[in-house]
Amino acid sequence: MVPRVNTKFSIEGVADISAAAKDTDALVVVAPAPLKASLETLGLPQEWKRAVEAALSVDRALAEGSPGPTLVAAPSAPGGRIIVSPTAPITYDTDDCRVLSEASAAAIARAVQAGASHPLLAVGVPKEQRFARTLEVCALSSAATAWEPLEARESPSRKAPPTQLRKLSVLNLSSQAAARASALETGRALCRDLVTGGPERLTPLRFAAYCEEAFGGTGVKVSVQKDVSGYPLLAAVARASMVVEHHRPCVVTLELVPEGPVTRTVLFAGKGVTYDMGGADLKTNGGMAGMSRDKGGAATVAGLIRALAELKIPGLRVIAQLGMVRNSIGEESFVSDEIITSRAGVRVRIGNTDAEGRLVLADLLAALKEGADPATSVLVSVATLTGHVYRAFGPYVGAIENGAARAQGFIRTLSEAGELLGEPLESTVPRREDYLFVAPKAPTEDVLSSNRLASVDTPRGHQGPFAFIDVTSGLRSSKLPFVHLDISGVVVTPADWQAGKPTASPIAALVEALEVRQRG
């Protein structure tokens, strides 16, 4: 199946609002209440400002920031319309750029509904440092409204919307920031496609084929290993899927090499479970719904590398392995109590076959660490790994790192980037209890993959898997920096895996962190 590439559109920054008005077909105003005061900071032409103020004078809710996007007729404005999207007052230190980016996305969507295809976005940004990148974040959230799910675009019975977002102009956004936002959106759109593609549209091999086409001409080398016998834990997860040819597993390797000398290498492992039935420990009570999105880690890594291919960070080499597998149930299912030796030579006793993601990641990381230099390399795993991370943190990435990565400040840099770019995270530190949790219970094994309970019912239910991966991949006995990002809480919004919209988080924060580390 050949993917249909999503419609591309451009993001541009503009400095002259009057000149930009000639080419745009709607003005979108986003600002915190009190809106009348915020309008003064935007420098709107008097006629446009009077139109908005007239609406404020007859709508107290609009003036106070509560009604959502409101269309105001203004004959002299672009397209004769102004979409006003106020937010509540930005008063507290818990307010961040997401307040304005969410309002921007809603307002741009409303402008398109009204018939606009090239809106002009004007955002009233507070002066505090934590809002320094807000225009970029608003541009990204607005751009995301143009995306449609892969299978919706490919449907022969699809009815195209009467108007589509073709171009976005953002007042006071620099040309450099606009180009960066466009590059990020290219990767984020790919990620969203790969997250939402269904269990038959994006089987392991079809996921690989989609990547091969998406990375064509980008400078990223793509290779696909269909023989996964060198990844024994991953192969065990796939065992019941081997009877159906198009459900068979593969490992997709993506490699991006800079034009000049390599000064740093980042190695990514992405969990790509295209459908998680739970294996022999079958998911019940409706738990399978949405499990085609359990490949969100692999999708995020692919999207990240697609963005990096656009941005071309000097000196940065990136290698990723995506473990694409279907955790099926059948006569050949692997089962609890089996002992399987990992790629790193660690004997693993299986505790629950629904804890399959950590098995996939352990083998990928074992492969990636082979030949890696601790002085210039860092390994990062990305996965929709546990329900516990959402129970613990809600809609935030759960980040955890070993001592070598902590000494380098990897998560600290990533966290600072996330705060600026609307992708904040929560971090924890691995503890001795996490390693005791996966310690062997008999001389027949070296490590236990999991207990019998769901992660949400297990104390430290997302830290224990980190310890397992650390031991089973062989990283525990190395000096290599290792970071794990559990994105189960952010892969879609709202937190409905079957119907939620993919966020592509934390691609923007990761790109920023990698750039900061290269500069530093």
C-alpha positions, 0 to 999 in steps of 0.5 A: 500500500502506498501512502498518500502524503499529507498536504503540505502548507507553509508557515511564514512569519510577518512583521508588517500586519497591514502588508500581510493583510493583503494576502490573508483571508482572516485575522485570528486574534489570541490574547489573555483577558482582559482582552481590551488591554491585550489588544493594545500590545498587538498594534492592530489597525484602528478599524480592526481594533474598533470592530473587536472592541465593539464586540467586547462592549456587547459581550461581557463573556468575550471581554472576560475570556470565557466563550471560546473563538468568536467570529466578528465581522470587520469589512476592512480586515482580511477576508472581512472577518476577525476570529477572537479567541481570548484566554483566561488571565495569565496570572499564575506561575503555573500558566504556560504557553499551552494556554495560548497555543490551545486557544490558537488551535481552536481559533484557527480551526474556527477560521477554516470553518468560516472559509479561510485557507490562509489566516493571519495569526496575532498572539498577545504574548506575555513578557515573562521568559517562560513565554519566549517561544510561544509564537512557535508553539502557537504556530505548531498547534495551529498547523496541526489542525490541518492534519487528517488521519492517514486512513481518512485521507486514503479513503476512496469515499472521503469527502474533502472539507470545503476549505483547508488550511493552506498557509499560515502567517504569524505576526512577529514570528521570525523567518528562522522560527517559521522555518523551524516550525515548518520542519518540526511539523513535517516530522510531527505530521509523519508521527501522527500518521504512524500513530493512527494507522490501523492494525491492518494499514500499518502492520509491521512490514507496512509501517516499514514501507511507509517509512521507506517512502517518507524518508526518500530523498531526505538523506536518512538511510532506511534498512529493514531486517525481516529476520529478527532471530538476532532479537530473541525477546522481540522474536518471542513477542512476535511468535504467534504472529508469524503464521500470518505473513503480513503480521510478521515482525521486522526491525527498521533502522534509520540513520542520519549522518551529518555532512561534516565530522560527527561529534555526538551520536544519539541512539534511539530505540522505539517500541513499535507494537502495531497491535497489542492483544496482550499475548497469552495474558489476554487484554480483557474488559475492552482493554484492546480498544486503541491498541493499534496505537501502541506503536507510538514510541516508534512513530515518535522516533520516526517523526523526530528523525524526519524533523532532524533531517530537515534541520540538519544539526551540525555534528549530530549523528542519529541512529534509531531502531524501531521494533515493529511487532504484533503481540498476538495470541495463538497456538505459538504464543509465548507464555509466562514462566518461559525463560528466554535469553536476551540479545545481551545474554541475560536470562529473562523469566517472563512474568506477564506477556502483556509486558511486551514493550520492555522486551522489545526495547531491551533487545533493540538497546542491546543492539544499539549499544554495541560499539557505542562510545560512552564519551560521545553517545547516549541511548534513548528509548521511547515507548507507550510502555505503561498505564502507570505513568498516566496514573502517576503523572497524567498528560505528561511524559515520564522521564527517567535516566541512569547515573551517566545520563544524569551527570550529563544533565540530559533530562534537565536539558529536555525538561527546560526545552519542554517547558518553553515548547509546551511539552513539559515532562515529569522525571523520576530517579531509578531506585534500588527497589526498582532493581530488587523488583526485577531481581531473579527469584531462582537460579534459572533466570537473571531477571524477571520481566514483570509481576502478574499485575497491571502496571497501574496496580503496581507500586513504582509501576513505570520505574520497575520497567526501566530497571528491567530494560537497564539490566536486560539490555546489558546497559546496567554494566556499561558506562553508557548514558541511558534515558527512557521516555514513557509517552503513554500519557501524551501519545494522544489527547484526550486520553482515549487511545481509540479516539484521541488525536495524536500529539506528536509530543515530545518531538519539539522538546527533543529537537530543542534539547539535541540542539542545545546539547550540540551547542553546549 
